[in-house]
């Protein structure tokens, strides 16, 4: 497409904006296209007596040409991400410093909490999808299932935005803050068709279903590693009078048979705890990538 030719319609404007945003984060592209279409269509509705080309030409001077809007969005994104990004931990050069420095990274604890929360959200998402699909599909034969299925797909898109906010805030992965622009500016039959033919609808359903097994795995890993490491750290308390703590390793009752090993068990627990924090942060990054791949519409350029 010729980027120097002024757009004559809203689809042309959006296409030029999409091309101008080549290389930008797909979530940013989705937000920019939504905002641009919302603004252009509101201007078109207010100036009903003018042609679409005239309205586009007039608002280009105030809202901006596609390449100008793209630059504004890129600059704004840098400022917003800088403001929202948690303070970076002090850089450490030594291997020991990097290993223990994970405790100073706020994203570590956000990932830890997300792993715990994912069990609850996974149960809700799975129940919602299974119930919504089963009820609406079973009622399709009596026609009432068709509007129920449409409402269900609409709710799935809403859930994807909610999950996106959780992922962005807690895991630091940039996610859309606006709905898909392609569902707007079309009649209701076209919008219904978009829901069924858009691959992102089905990938979102897949993500919501996957959240239950992922949530179970995340929660199990989190609880198991934290409880094991903290119990190992507290092992020396078994030597205090009146405390009856059982510390068994490799079939040995350590407080009774090898109490000299208790400090070693405690130190091993500290190492396990910090290794677990590294794992939690890595899981957070991995899940952010999964969410980005399944929930964000990848821009297509022509």
Order of alpha helices (4+ residues) and beta strands (2+ residues): alpha-alpha-alpha-alpha-alpha-alpha-alpha-alpha-alpha-beta-beta-alpha-alpha
